[in-house]
Amino acid sequence: MIISTVGSHSALQILHGAKQEGLRTKVYCLKGKESLYKRYRVTKNIVSMDSYEDLLGIKPESDEIFIPHGTIIATLDEKALEIPIPIFGNRQGMLWEMKREKNLQLLQDAVIRTPKSIDAENIEQPSIVKFPGAKGGDGYFLCTTSEEFESKISSLLEGGKITKKDVQEIQIQEYIVGVTMYPHYFYSIIYDRVEMLGIDRRYETNVDALGRISQEQMNITPSYKVVGNQPLIIRESLLPDILDYGDRLLESSKRLFHPGIIGPFCIELALTTDELIAFEFTSRIVAGTSLYIAGSPYSKILFNEEMSMSRRIAREIKMAMEQRRLEELLS
């Protein structure tokens, strides 16, 4: 069995986890980026590409399984669903992730508290503006009035940082003041359970170095582009709610895009003084899981061995092969 992925995002972890479970590995890499995967010796099978769209013309090997991550969603958008390699997970989950209205629908169907949505014409409070796709926060901005919103949108359009299509799919939400956290869930078809393997926080380009109230006074435009991740262990009393959110989201996904989420997923959360609020979900491996290549405290308790998210994916594939249930994991 060959585990393949695109050379970006969490590829090092994905390939390492597959090797830990004795599976062969393969990476599709943009030309000029091959040295990283050679240097870390995670694969000898490197396929060079001119662009990510080359993935759509790939002829897969007969025993190849592709692990999707954020880069293919950010670069290919809905074309990611057309990758001609069997994918670990439900392709429809990627569509529900990348479409803001579907993303919100799933969270609301799960009866998970989300920020209030705001129309561009009615911005009268601190609000955050988000664009479609898995772009790691790139282009997000804060505004407090409709006039400020229009000014910043015009500036981004003129600078070529967003497109008119992005503006059509924009999402404006009330700005939530709280501690952000990203739980890493895994739904196992083999065990029929949701596992929570770790939690991270994101480190964003300059917003984490600014006081969020004084940023305008400093005449610095805050950036929410993610540049790294930090590990997070939360109070044990919060874990039941975190686990409950994962269970509820899974059940909603089964109702809305059968058979629902398979394998890794994540919910972007903020903890205020009295509640957990969800901003969005992702239906594939997130970059923050790479913090725990040697396992997290939570995965150590659950498995009593080093268990990264990528190794958990590979383990699920191996167990499914042994039980002749592999088709249940793929789409």
N, C-alpha and C positions, 0 to 999 in steps of 0.2 A: 504494500500500500504506500502511495506517495501523497504526502501532505504538501500542498503548494499555496503560495500567497503572493501578494505584490510587495516589492521591496520598498517599504515605507511604513510609517505609523508604528505598528507593533510586530513587524515581520521577524525581528531578531528573536523575540520571545516565542512567537508561533513556531518557528523552525526549531528552536531549542527544545521546546516542550515535546514536539513530535519525535525528535531524536532521543529524548529521555525515555520515551515509550517504545523505542526500537523501530520507528517508522522512517521510511526514506523521505527526503525533503527536496523541495524545488522552489526557486524564487523567480518571478518575472520582474525584471529590473530595468529602469530607464538607463539608456546608455550613459556611461560616465559615473554611475552609482554602484557599479559592481564590486568595487574594492572593499566596501564595508562588510559585505557578506562573506567575502573571501577571508578578510582579516579575522572575523569572529568564527570562522570555520563552522558555520551552521548548515552549509550545504555545498556540494560540489556541482550541483545542477543549476546553473544560472542561465536564464534565457533573457537576452538583451532586447529592449524594445525602443522604438523611436518615440512613442507616446503611449499613454494609458489606453487609448482606443484600440491599440494593437491587440489588447486582450480579447476583443470581440471576434477576432479572426483566428484565435488559437485553436490548434487541434490537440485536444488533451490526450494523455496516455490513458490506457484502458482502466488502470487502477488508481486514478488520480482524484483527489478530493481537494477542493479549493476553500480556503478560510478567508472570508471577506473581512475588511476592516474599514475605517473611516475614509481612507484615501480614495477608494473606488467610488464611494458615495459622493464625496466632494468633487471628484473630477469627471465622473461618468454620469452622475445623476440617474435618471431612470434607465439609461442604457446599461447600468450595472446589473439589471435583472436579466440581461441578454448574454452574459458571460457563458460560453459554451462548455463549461467544466462543471461537473456535479458539485454543488455548494453545500457545505455543512451548515444546516439551518434552513429556515423558511425564507425564500426570496421575497415573499410578500411583506415580511417584517421590515425589510429595507425600504420598501415603498412607504409603509406606514411611518417609518422613522423620518424619511426625508421630506414628506409633505406635512407642513406645519399644522394644517387643519385636522389631518388624520392623527397626528401625534397627540394633539390636544384631545381629540375625540376618545382615543384609547384611555388616556388618563382619567377623563371624566366618566367614562363608562365603568372604570374601576373604582369610582367614588373616591378618588384621591384629590385632595385640595390642590388647586392650581391658582396662579396669580390671575387677577382680573384682567381680561382683555380690554383694550382701549382703541377706539377709532382715532385715526390721524387727525380728524377735525375737532376732537374733543379732549385733547391732552391738556390737563390742568393740574397734574401732579407728577412727581418724579417717575419716569417711565423708562423702560429699556426696550430698544428696538433691535430685533433679530432678523437675520436673513435665512433663507432656506439652505438645507444641506449641511454636511458635516465639515464645516470650515474652521472648527476650533475657535469659535468666537471672533473670527476675523470680520471687521466691519461693524460689529455691534457698537451701539452708542447710547448714551443717556440723554434725555431731554425733559424739559418741564412744561413746555408750551407747544402748541401746534406750529407756531411761527418758527421756533427753534428746530423742530422736526423738519420742516420744509427746507430750511437753510442747510441743514446737515445732509439731507438727502441730495440736494442740488450739488453740494460740494463733492460728495462721493461719486455721483454720476459724472461730473465734469472730470474728476480724477481717474475715471475708468475703474474704480474699485468695486462698483456694482453695476448691474445691468437693469434695463427697464423691466425685464422679467423678474429680477430679484425684488424690485419694488412692488410688483403685483402680488408677490407671495410673502410680503413682509408680515411680521408679527410684532405687535406692540403690547407690552404687558406692564402692569404696575411694577415698580421697582421694589423688591422685597429686601429689607435689611435683615440679614441673618448670616449664620455660618453655613457656607455651601459644603456639600459633601456628595460623593459619587459612589454608592454601593455597587459592588460587582457581583451580579447574580449569575447563576447557571441553572437552567432547567434541564434535568436529566430525564430523558425518556426511559432509560434503562431502570432507574430507581423510582421514577415518577415522583420527583421532589424538586423543590427550589432550594438551591444552596447559595449561601452568601459567603463568598470567598475572600473579600477584602473591601476596603474603603479608601478612597483617596480624595485629596483636594487639588485643584488646578492652580498653577502659578501663571498669571496672565501678564502680558508684556510689560506694561508700566502701571496698570491700575493698582497692582499690589504694592507699589512703591509710593502711591499717592494717598493722601487723606481724601476720602471720597466726597467730602463736603467742600474742601478747599481747592479742588482741582481747577475750577473755573478761575479762581482768583490767581492761580499760578500761571494761567494762560497756557496750559498743557492739555492737549487732547488725549483723553484716556483711551488706552487700547485694551481690548479684552481677548486678543489673540493668545491662545495657550502656548506657552513655551516649555512647560514642564509640569510635573506632578509631585505631590507630597503625600506621604503615608498618613493615615488618620485612624486612631483607635477612639471609638466613642464610648460614652457612658453605657454600661451594661443595661441600664434601665431603658435606654432608647432602642435596643436591639429588637424587642418584640414588634415595635411599630415598623422598623426597617424591614423585617422579615414579612410582616403582614402586607406591606406595600408590594413586595415582590410577588407574593402569592396572588394578590388581587389583580395585579397587572397581567400575570400569566393567564388567569382565568378569563379576563376580558379579551386577551389576544386569541384565545381558543374560540370565543364567540364571534369575534369580528374578522379574523382571517385564519380560518381553520387550516392546519391543526394548531396554529398559534406559534408562539416563540419557541424555538428549539436551541438549546445551548446557551451561550452568554448573552446577557443583556444588562442594562444599567438604567437607573433613574437619577436624573439630576435634581438634587434636593437642596432646600435651605431650611435650617432650623431657626425659627424665631424664638421669642421668649416663651411661647406656649404651643407651637405646633410645627409640624413638618409640612412644607409646601413643595410640590413638584413642578419643575419647569418643563421638562421634556424627558423622553426615554430614547434609548438606543437599543437596537435589536441585534447587536453583534459585539465582538470584543472591543473594549475601549482602551486607549493608550495608557491610562492610569494603572491598568493591571500589570504593566511591565515593572512596576515597583516591587512586585512580589514574585519574581522569577524563582526565588528560593522558598516561596510560600509566604503566607501572612499568618499572624496569630490565629485568625479564624479558620483558615484552611488547615493549619497544623492541628487544631483541636478536632476538626471534622475527620481528617484522614490519617492523622498521626504520622505524616511524612511530608516532605517538601512537595507542595502541590500548587503550581501556578495555574492561571486560567488556561494557558495554552496546553499545559500537560493534562489538565482536566478534559479539554476537548479531545486530545489524542487518546486518553484513557477511555472516554465514552465511545469513540470510534472503534477501538480494539474490542471492548466488551460487546458492542453491537455486532461486530464481525463474528465473534465467538458464538453469539446467540442467533446468528443469521437474521439480524434485524436492521442491517445497515441502511436499507432503503427508507426506513422510518426517520432517519436523521438527515436525509439529503433532499435537495430540490433542484 
